[in-house]
Amino acid sequence: MWQRCQQYMPHVQKSVSLIEEWKIVSPEAARLLEQTGMYLQIQAQFTQAFAHFERASDMHRLLVETEPLITIAAHIYLFRHYYYQGKYVQADQPIRKALRLVEQTPGSEALTKAICFGPLSMNGTKNNAKEVR
């Protein structure tokens, strides 16, 4: 699967440059930036991944009509980016923002908390989830 992703990277990079050049702000553009960031993170290209996550997060802030769950997901991507690198102090802010939005969004609490804390419990640090909050 990663070879197939690698084949598409020139197209993705061109799309990302056009997003920047044309100053496109849309949920679709933010999603492309997030997905690209995830791929780059898996490839251990952390600086580039962070830039994509940060731009997607900025884009979500600009989208007034953005669904809360999409914004929550953007914060979770940033959280995971820091968490998986062992940068727990930096991971604190995005997860707190995500949880604050969860508390303000009716009907999202159980599902989103599971998504937020899934990586923590999978790594045997289930008890840390309470501390992050």
N, C-alpha and C positions, 0 to 999 in steps of 0.2 A: 504494500500500500504506500509506503514512504517513497518508493521509486516513482510511483505515479504522481504523488504530490510534487516531487522534485521536478518532474517534467513540466508541471504547470507554473513553476515559480517565475520564469521570465514573464508570463502573462500577468501573474499576480503583481509582480514588481511594477510592471507598466501601469496596471490599474491603480496601484497605490500612488504612483507618481502623478497620474491624472487626477486622482482625488485631491492631492495636495495642490497641484497646479490650478485646477478649476475651483478649488475650495468647496468641494462637494460635501454637503452635510446631509446624511440620510441614514436611516436604520440599516439599510443594506451595505452602505459604505463602512459603517461602524462594525458590522458583522464581518465583513471581509478583513478589516484591520485586526479584529480579535482572532479570527481563524488563522490569519497569517502569523500573528504573535504566538499562538499556541504551537504552530508548526516550528517556528524559529526557536522557541523555548525547548521543544523536544530535541532540536538539533544543537542545543547548547549555545545558541547565539543570543545570549541573554540581553545584551545591550540593544540589539535591534528589536527583539521581542518586546522589551519594555517600551520602546518608542512607539510601537504599534498599539500596545495596550493603553498607553497614556493618551495617544491621539484619539483612540476610540472612546475613551472615557470623557475627554474634552468634547467630542462630538455629541455624546449622549447628553451632556449638560446643555448643549445648545439646542437640542431637540425638545422643545417644550411639550410636544405631543407624545413623547416617548413613553411607552408603557413602563410602569415601575419595575416589572420583572426583568425587562431588558437592562435597565439601569443597575438593578441588583446584580445581574449576571456580569456586567462590566466590572463592578467592584470586586466580585468573586474572582474574576480572571486576574486582576491585579494582586489580590490577596494570595492566590495560588502561586503566582509568579514569585513573590517574595518568600512565601512559606517553603516552597520546594528548594529554595536556595539557602534555607536556614536563616533568612533575614527576618526574624520574628518581630523585631521592633517596627520595621517598615510595613509588615503585614498587618499590623494592628489597625491602622487608620482605615484602609479599604474595607476590612471585615466589619468594623464598627459602623461605617456608613451603610453597608449592606444590611446589617441587622436593624439599624434605625429605620431604613426604608421598609424592611419586612414588618416591623411593628406598626408602621403607618399605612400599610397596604392590606385592606381586608381580604381574608381568604388566602393569603400567601404564606402565612407564618410557618405552618408545618412543613410544607414542601421546600420552601427556601432555606429553612434552618437545616433540613437534611442535606441540601446541596452545599450549604456553607460549611457544615461540620463533617461531611463525608470524608474529605481527605484527612482530617485530624483523626477520626476514629479508625480509618484504614491503616494508619501508621502506628497504631497502638498508643495514641496519646488522647484517647477519648476524654479523659478528665480535663485536659487543657482547654477543651471547648468552652467550659464554664468560665475559665479564667479570661479568655479573650473577650467575652462579652462584658 
